[in-house]
Amino acid sequence: MATLQKIRNHGVILLVIVGLAMLAFILGDFLNSGSSFFNRSREYVGTIQGHKVHYTEYEAAKDQLTEVYKIETGRSNQDEETATQIRNQVWQMMLMDWTLRAEAEKIGMDVTAEELSELCIGENPHQLIRSRRAFCDETGQFSRENLVRFLHSLDQDAENEEQAANLKQAKQYWMYWENATRLTRMQEKYTDLLQKLITANNIDAKYQFLANQTSVDAQYVMQPYATVADSTIKVQSIDIKKLYNQRKKLYKQTPNRSIEYISFAIVPSEEDFKNAEAEMQAVEEELKSTDDVALVVNTNSDVMYTARNYSEETIPAAYREFAFGKGAKKDAFMELTFADDTYRMARLVECGYSMPDSVKLRAVIEGQDEQEAMWYTEVMLPQEIADKAFKAKKGEQFTVAQGMGEIKLECVDVAKATPKVKIAMVERKVTPSSKTYSILYNQAKQFIVANPSEMQFREAAQADGMRLYPAYNLTKNQDNISPLKQSRPIVRWAFEANEGDVSDVFECGDQFIVALLSEASDGDYRALSEVESELRAMVIRDKKAEQMIAALSKASSLDEAAQIANVPVQTAEAVAMSGARFGNAGMEPAVVGAAFATEAGKMSAPIKGEQGVYVLVPGQQLVAEGEEDDAALIQQMNMRYAYSLPYQAIQLVQDQAEIEDNRSNFQ
């Protein structure tokens, strides 16, 4: 009863508590049910001309290109750099696809199914198809028979999981190149159309011919900007701001970050070296006495034992003297040594015999002409082929199991036999132990705890003699910070942090990294403060030019101008109308223009150039004799257009497209 009375006494409070609890429950249910709405934007890697690129679409394209990479290179594994290239190539193909698609729709352009079929499997396939190694014969030439055979194999039913995986990979390979051919053809049609619209004509040719044939000599006075001290020029903020507004379009940017970071090298401790030495000493005794060197080596060494036959040229240098020196004999032992952070020892398994360094093999295929033979060293061949090839005699044929079938090879020739050995090498590179790793990580962590602000970070780094490494203009989708390995997480952090923030510890290959976000720039244009020094130099140059022009305008002759500027009169010979070089002064397009615009024998007004202010007196323009060939000139100009226009056109289409790139959310 007492408890009930307490509840009655606090009824109002309880009602409020219960009400808040119910509200929280309702809001929670709403937010959970609406989570798909709030997270929906994170499902899309980006938007290109209104097309939303879903994460699954992007991942499928990455997987497809990865399979293509495996087939093209013959490598099943990919390193970090290759993975980055694949991601970027996938995005670039998507940009090309959807921006070109939008342009093509405007003008009714398309690549039809019939056209694509002819480009891929017609009598004369597109170069993208013809250049694939998978469709080439043994001579490296495109074989339509191989292409047809490959396409027929895609229709077969898989008999086991391995065949199913191979079939899936082959289909991915073909779909990629079929799409790449469609996209390339679309680009070719689009740029071909532009090239027919943008072409040189007879007027262009006549002007080009005249420019090529015309030159002029000119006497001039040039007062270098350096003759006026920067300290004598007054620059106001309004001058810099005015120039910034005039040049603002040149400072267009994507959001970027700049960081500075310190490094804690992940290296073995003294204890790690001692432990490694003790372990290798134990292995040393085992390697000396064992009857199964392969087991001992492959259990304890960084270098596996494969029973390979080494010659004096192919054996690693560290073992050459031991294996081929005087006194080398079976079961001889090379004692434990240490160099380059690596412990080494070896046992000579076999010696005193000779084998050829290489053999010449060719495939034997029934019903086909004799295949081309090639030389192979032992290391170039799979072990099962090498074992038979290097025991075969000249002219002997042998078969080797290959996948589900067999391959027949013929030993066409054998190189001269040389002394060989089999050697069991045990190598162990000393690496940081988990204890050392933990100690170094804690050191980096303690640095962060003790120095959480920008000022503390900088002062502590300087006090500890640690170098601050800069990394500028990091973009949101940047995969790595050179030269740091696996540094994408640092880029992601930089775009989530605030200026002056100190990061957590990042592991980048063989070092721990702690970063400071020194600058964050999110505007469409670089801030005035970022380019102020550059603009100040321009303003100073312009003000110097104004002073020089005002002084030189008083001169009535080149000699007077030379006296005012305190410089000699110079001569620029054979200044070409078609170029921008003005004698020894270098690239001065405004001065070249003035040399041809000024009447012969008359002195020009002062000209603001790149290196200084000029006053010149041109001579008579000289027109060299020559036969005008408008057709050839038009062809030359059109060739220049053909070289640059495709890239410029596609780049312009993409620059003007509506693109939202959110890949950073998924990397």
Buried (B, 14 or more C-beta within 10 A) or exposed (E): EEEEEEEEEEEEEEEEEEEEEEEEEEEEEEEEEEEEEEEEEEBBBBBBBEBBBEBEBBEEBBEBBBBBBBBBEEEEEBEBEBBBBBBEBBBEBBBBBBBBBBBBEEEEBBBEEEBBEBBBBBEEBBEBBBEBEBBBEBEEEBBBEBBEEBBEEEEEEEEEEEBEEBBEBBBBBBBBBBBBBBBBBBBEBBBEEBBEEEEBEEEBBEBBBEBBBBBBBBBBBBBBBEEBEBEEBEBEEEBBEEBBEEBBEEBEBEEBBBBBBBBBEBBBBEEBBEBBBEEBEEBBEBBEEBEEBBEBBBEBBEBEBBEBBBBBEBBBEBBBEBBBEEEBEEEBBBEBEBEEBBBBBBBBBEBEEEBBBBBBBBBBEEEEEEBEBBEBBBEEBEEEBBBBBBEBEEEBEBEBEEEEEEBBBBBBBBBEEBBBBBBBBBBBEBBBBEEBBEEBBEEBBEBBEEBEEBEEBBEBBEEEEBEBBEBEEBBBBBBBBEEBBEBBBBBBBBBEBEEBBBBEBBBBEEBBBBBBBBBBBEEEBBBBEBBBEBBBEBBBBBBBBEBBBEBBEEBEEBEBBBEBBEBEBBEBEEBBBBEBBBBEBEEBEBBBBBBBEBEEEEBBEBBBBBBBBBBBBBBEBEEEEEEEEBEEBBEBBBEEBBEEBBEEBBEEBBEEBEBEBBBBBBB
